[in-house]
Amino acid sequence: FGIMGKLGKAKKEFEKAIKINPNEVMVVYNIGLLYKINNDIDKSIVYLRKAHGIDGHVFEVELFLGYLLLQNKQKKLALKHLETASRINPNSGLAFRVKGEIYLGDKLAEKAGKEFNKAIKINPLDAISLSGYAKSLELQDKNLKIALSFANNSIALEPNNKLFKKRLKTIQLKIDGKPVSEETIKTA
């Protein structure tokens, strides 16, 4: 029902299922997901924590709980769940990317770079990780030509992203010592 946009019906079905088996982790997870869809992050977190308590080794639960906690400004707890998610499924770049974004926001460029690098190895077309990795290198004043390449690649994937363009300009300025024109960025 949820896929068809019938969220009320989906919620009723999940509530029936939870009465049958209150320890069915994916039912609890899906109820949390429905609350998030309805913009009730606090209630969504309650259900995701309950799902985590039932089974702390479900990738979707750990990833989504980490993401919600981050939205709720609980970075330390978010990182704990994102770390668990990345251990459960090391072939998904999303947890690595989100950790990279957290570290970049905290100006921990080296840590951010390591996480973004892992995400890019998994998905070389992840524009957010490409740009984040470029920024982490720029903040470390390290491998600026490589950073420039990653920044250009992120813009090639998302040409209208203002943050990516800003990061590219900053790197270009560090390399050339002069600002780069918007036209140059468009042809990157």
C-alpha positions as CSV (number, residue, x, y, z in Angstrom):
1,F,0.0,0.0,0.0
2,G,2.8,2.4,0.8
3,I,4.3,2.1,-2.7
4,M,0.9,3.0,-4.1
5,G,0.8,6.1,-1.9
6,K,-1.9,4.7,0.4
7,L,0.0,5.5,3.6
8,G,-3.0,5.3,5.9
9,K,-3.8,1.7,4.6
10,A,-0.1,0.8,4.8
11,K,0.1,2.0,8.4
12,K,-3.0,0.0,9.4
13,E,-1.5,-3.2,7.8
14,F,1.8,-2.7,9.7
15,E,-0.1,-2.1,12.9
16,K,-1.9,-5.4,12.3
17,A,1.4,-7.1,11.6
18,I,3.0,-5.7,14.8
19,K,0.2,-7.1,16.9
20,I,0.9,-10.5,15.5
21,N,4.6,-10.3,16.0
22,P,5.9,-7.2,17.8
23,N,9.5,-8.3,17.3
24,E,9.4,-8.3,13.5
25,V,12.2,-5.8,12.8
26,M,11.1,-4.9,9.3
27,V,7.6,-4.2,10.3
28,V,8.8,-1.8,13.0
29,Y,11.2,-0.3,10.5
30,N,8.5,0.3,8.0
31,I,6.3,2.0,10.6
32,G,9.2,4.3,11.3
33,L,9.6,4.9,7.6
34,L,5.9,5.9,7.4
35,Y,6.3,8.4,10.2
36,K,9.3,9.9,8.4
37,I,7.2,10.2,5.2
38,N,4.6,12.0,7.2
39,N,7.3,14.4,8.6
40,D,7.2,13.1,12.2
41,I,10.9,12.6,12.7
42,D,10.7,12.1,16.5
43,K,8.2,9.3,16.2
44,S,10.2,7.8,13.3
45,I,13.2,7.8,15.5
46,V,11.3,6.0,18.3
47,Y,10.3,3.2,15.9
48,L,13.8,2.9,14.4
49,R,15.3,2.7,17.9
50,K,12.9,0.0,18.7
51,A,13.8,-1.8,15.4
52,H,17.5,-1.4,16.4
53,G,16.7,-2.9,19.8
54,I,15.2,-6.0,18.2
55,D,18.1,-6.5,15.8
56,G,21.1,-4.2,15.7
57,H,22.5,-5.8,12.6
58,V,20.0,-4.7,9.9
59,F,21.7,-2.3,7.4
60,E,18.5,-0.4,6.5
61,V,17.7,0.2,10.2
62,E,21.2,1.4,11.1
63,L,21.5,3.6,8.0
64,F,18.1,5.2,8.3
65,L,18.4,5.7,12.1
66,G,21.8,7.3,11.6
67,Y,20.3,9.6,9.0
68,L,17.4,10.6,11.2
69,L,19.6,11.2,14.2
70,L,21.7,13.4,12.1
71,Q,18.6,15.4,11.0
72,N,17.7,15.6,14.6
73,K,21.2,17.2,15.4
74,Q,22.4,14.1,17.3
75,K,25.7,13.7,15.4
76,K,27.5,11.4,17.8
77,L,24.7,8.9,17.9
78,A,24.2,9.2,14.2
79,L,27.9,8.4,13.6
80,K,27.5,5.3,15.8
81,H,24.7,3.9,13.7
82,L,26.3,4.9,10.4
83,E,29.5,3.2,11.4
84,T,27.5,0.0,12.2
85,A,25.7,0.3,8.8
86,S,29.0,0.6,7.0
87,R,30.3,-2.5,8.8
88,I,27.1,-4.5,8.0
89,N,27.2,-3.6,4.3
90,P,30.6,-2.3,3.3
91,N,29.5,-2.4,-0.4
92,S,27.1,0.5,0.0
93,G,28.7,3.9,-0.3
94,L,25.9,5.8,1.3
95,A,26.9,5.3,4.9
96,F,30.5,6.3,4.0
97,R,29.3,9.4,2.2
98,V,27.1,10.6,5.1
99,K,30.0,10.0,7.5
100,G,32.2,12.0,5.2
101,E,29.7,14.9,5.2
102,I,29.6,14.9,9.0
103,Y,33.3,15.0,9.2
104,L,33.6,17.7,6.6
105,G,31.0,19.8,8.4
106,D,33.2,19.4,11.6
107,K,36.3,20.5,9.6
108,L,37.9,17.0,10.1
109,A,39.2,17.0,6.5
110,E,41.4,13.9,6.8
111,K,38.6,11.8,8.3
112,A,36.1,13.1,5.7
113,G,38.5,12.3,2.9
114,K,38.8,8.7,4.0
115,E,35.1,8.3,4.1
116,F,34.5,10.0,0.8
117,N,37.3,7.9,-0.8
118,K,35.5,4.7,0.3
119,A,32.2,5.9,-1.1
120,I,33.8,6.8,-4.4
121,K,35.5,3.4,-4.7
122,I,32.1,1.8,-4.4
123,N,30.3,4.3,-6.6
124,P,32.6,6.4,-8.8
125,L,29.6,8.5,-10.1
126,D,28.6,9.7,-6.6
127,A,28.7,13.4,-7.2
128,I,28.3,14.4,-3.6
129,S,31.3,12.2,-2.5
130,L,33.4,13.4,-5.5
131,S,32.8,17.0,-4.4
132,G,33.2,16.3,-0.7
133,Y,36.5,14.5,-1.4
134,A,37.7,17.4,-3.4
135,K,36.9,19.8,-0.6
136,S,38.6,17.5,2.0
137,L,41.8,17.6,-0.1
138,E,41.5,21.4,-0.6
139,L,41.2,21.9,3.2
140,Q,44.3,19.8,3.7
141,D,46.2,21.7,0.9
142,K,46.9,18.2,-0.4
143,N,46.9,16.9,-4.0
144,L,45.1,20.0,-5.4
145,K,45.3,18.8,-9.0
146,I,43.5,15.6,-8.0
147,A,41.0,17.6,-6.0
148,L,40.4,19.8,-9.1
149,S,39.7,16.6,-11.1
150,F,37.2,15.3,-8.6
151,A,35.5,18.7,-8.4
152,N,35.2,18.9,-12.2
153,N,33.8,15.4,-12.2
154,S,31.2,16.3,-9.6
155,I,30.1,19.2,-11.7
156,A,30.0,17.1,-14.9
157,L,27.5,14.9,-13.0
158,E,25.5,17.8,-11.4
159,P,26.2,20.9,-13.5
160,N,23.8,23.2,-11.6
161,N,25.0,22.4,-8.1
162,K,26.1,25.7,-6.6
163,L,28.1,24.1,-3.8
164,F,30.1,22.0,-6.2
165,K,30.9,25.1,-8.3
166,K,31.9,27.0,-5.2
167,R,34.3,24.2,-4.2
168,L,35.7,24.1,-7.7
169,K,36.4,27.9,-7.7
170,T,38.1,27.6,-4.3
171,I,40.4,24.8,-5.5
172,Q,41.1,26.6,-8.8
173,L,42.0,29.8,-6.9
174,K,44.5,27.8,-4.7
175,I,46.1,26.3,-7.8
176,D,46.2,29.4,-10.1
177,G,46.1,32.2,-7.6
178,K,43.3,33.8,-9.5
179,P,39.5,33.4,-9.5
180,V,38.0,31.2,-12.2
181,S,35.2,32.4,-14.4
182,E,31.7,30.9,-14.5
183,E,32.3,30.1,-18.2
184,T,35.4,28.0,-17.3
185,I,33.3,26.1,-14.8
186,K,30.6,25.4,-17.4
187,T,33.2,23.8,-19.7
188,A,34.8,21.8,-16.9
